[in-house]
Amino acid sequence: MQNFKNNLVITKKIFFVLCLLFCATPFANNPIALIIGFLFACILGNPFAHISHKATKWLLKICVVGLGFGMSLQTAIHTSKQGLILTVCSIVITLGLGIIIGKLLKISTKIAHLLASGTAICGGSAIAAVAPIVNASEKEISVSLGTVFLLNSIALIIFPAIGHFFNLTQHQFGLWSAIAIHDTSSVVGAASSYGQEALQLATTVKLARALWIIPLSLVSAFVFKSENKKINIPWFIGLFILAMIMNSYIPYISNFNTYIVSISKTGLTITLFLIGVGLSINKIKSVGWKPLLLGVLLWIVISVSSLFAIMWL
């Protein structure tokens, strides 16, 4: 019996590695990688659960920085200005609705605030930054992260299809995905499936949006009267900007940026497989219907309103 269990564990690890290698090939794209990961988790479980979560976070940051080597600083500044008004409006509306709907559903104030923060700014990163400031419990953090990650996975699959249905331009889709999708990984994944211009715009606007973690953390500390005012700033955004500067002003870098960007895109596909493996039916069930309903309502409002705003710009 013990030998059978050992062989089963080894078999799971072999299949895991094979799926990982497949996601590094041109035959896999971002939605496929995510679905493969989710199916793997549901059928076989995650044989590397103890390291895949950390690997996901580091790999995502490295890939985002790598994508910066394919972007122009001047273009990034221009696109950030374009998305500023939409960013501010969407953040204020989402945070306000989170408080109101949370009270109507009688959800924990901290869970409502975490979900609204994650929806308004940058998903898991915003939740991780705000959670210690509001003294959220492990359960409250888990529920919030589970809701956001589930909606991220859905967005990665359906957003490109919606974009094509409405005949959105590369510019429109890049801006929309940066505003309406929670996590950077899913924003970059959806935008890269739509096109290179969409990818550049979405990545730039999303990372600029992530900087709003700073004022959000300060407001959260004031509202919840927290003594823990330490603010976690996503440091990789600075490296992303440095990569764009190097690509824009150092001629020799341009000889290698195509390879760096290509490797980064492959790394992103692998990252999405790892994110999929981190999902499971049990995790989805553990979220509960009220937080999930709040997350869905906030997501629908921000997605629909920003889509119409962008289409009419």
NORCOR-V752697 format. One record per residue. N is the residue number from 1. OMEGA is omega in whole degrees, -180 to 180 (999 if undefined). NEAR is the number of other C-alpha atoms within 10 Angstrom. Layout:
n = <N:N>
omega = <OMEGA:OMEGA>
near = <NEAR:NEAR>
//
This chain:
n = <1:2:3:4:5:6:7:8:9:10:11:12:13:14:15:16:17:18:19:20:21:22:23:24:25:26:27:28:29:30:31:32:33:34:35:36:37:38:39:40:41:42:43:44:45:46:47:48:49:50:51:52:53:54:55:56:57:58:59:60:61:62:63:64:65:66:67:68:69:70:71:72:73:74:75:76:77:78:79:80:81:82:83:84:85:86:87:88:89:90:91:92:93:94:95:96:97:98:99:100:101:102:103:104:105:106:107:108:109:110:111:112:113:114:115:116:117:118:119:120:121:122:123:124:125:126:127:128:129:130:131:132:133:134:135:136:137:138:139:140:141:142:143:144:145:146:147:148:149:150:151:152:153:154:155:156:157:158:159:160:161:162:163:164:165:166:167:168:169:170:171:172:173:174:175:176:177:178:179:180:181:182:183:184:185:186:187:188:189:190:191:192:193:194:195:196:197:198:199:200:201:202:203:204:205:206:207:208:209:210:211:212:213:214:215:216:217:218:219:220:221:222:223:224:225:226:227:228:229:230:231:232:233:234:235:236:237:238:239:240:241:242:243:244:245:246:247:248:249:250:251:252:253:254:255:256:257:258:259:260:261:262:263:264:265:266:267:268:269:270:271:272:273:274:275:276:277:278:279:280:281:282:283:284:285:286:287:288:289:290:291:292:293:294:295:296:297:298:299:300:301:302:303:304:305:306:307:308:309:310:311:312:313>
omega = <180:178:179:179:179:178:179:179:179:179:178:-178:178:178:179:-180:179:178:179:179:178:-179:178:-179:178:-178:-178:171:-173:179:180:180:179:-179:178:179:-179:178:178:-179:-179:-174:-173:-175:-180:-177:-180:-176:-175:-178:-174:-179:178:180:-180:-177:-178:-179:179:-178:180:-179:179:177:179:178:178:179:177:-175:180:-180:-180:178:-180:179:-180:-178:178:178:-180:-176:-174:-177:178:-180:-179:-179:-177:179:-179:-179:-178:180:179:179:179:179:-176:-178:178:178:179:-180:-179:177:176:-179:-178:178:179:-179:179:180:178:179:179:179:-175:-171:-174:171:-175:-180:179:179:180:-179:-175:-174:-180:-180:-180:-180:179:178:179:179:-179:178:-178:180:-179:180:180:179:-178:-179:178:-179:174:-178:178:-178:-179:-177:-171:-175:178:179:178:179:179:180:-180:179:178:175:176:-179:-178:-177:179:179:-179:-179:179:-179:-166:179:-171:-170:178:-177:-179:176:-180:180:180:-177:180:176:-176:179:-175:179:178:-180:-179:-179:-177:-179:-179:-179:-178:-179:174:178:-178:180:177:172:-176:178:178:179:179:179:180:179:180:-177:-178:178:-177:175:179:-176:177:-177:178:-180:179:-174:-176:176:177:178:176:178:178:178:178:179:179:180:-176:-170:178:-173:-174:-180:-176:178:-175:-172:179:180:-180:-180:180:178:-180:179:177:177:178:178:177:179:-179:172:180:176:178:178:179:177:174:179:-179:179:179:180:-176:-179:-176:-171:-178:176:179:178:178:-180:-180:-179:179:-178:180:-179:-177:-179:-176:-177:180:178:179:179:-179:180:-178:179:999>
near = <6:7:8:9:10:11:12:13:13:13:14:18:16:13:14:22:12:12:18:19:12:15:26:20:12:9:9:18:21:26:24:17:26:30:19:21:28:25:16:23:21:17:9:17:18:22:19:14:13:9:9:17:15:10:13:20:15:13:17:22:20:16:24:26:23:24:25:28:27:24:26:18:21:11:13:21:13:13:19:20:13:13:22:14:10:16:24:14:13:22:21:13:15:23:22:14:18:26:18:13:17:24:13:10:13:12:16:13:17:21:27:26:24:31:34:30:30:30:31:32:33:27:28:24:21:29:26:18:22:30:22:18:22:24:16:19:12:10:12:21:21:17:21:29:21:25:26:28:22:19:20:23:24:15:24:24:19:12:23:21:14:13:19:12:9:11:12:18:16:20:18:19:30:30:31:32:32:31:27:29:31:28:25:25:28:29:27:31:28:30:29:22:17:21:16:15:17:24:26:25:28:33:28:28:26:27:22:21:21:20:16:18:24:18:11:20:24:16:14:20:21:14:10:13:12:14:11:11:16:14:17:14:17:17:9:16:19:13:17:24:20:16:23:24:17:21:22:17:12:10:9:10:16:16:10:12:20:14:14:19:20:15:15:23:22:18:21:30:27:28:29:29:27:28:24:26:28:24:23:20:11:9:15:16:12:13:19:13:12:13:24:21:15:23:24:17:16:22:24:13:16:22:19:13:14:21:22:11:11:17:14:7:7>
//
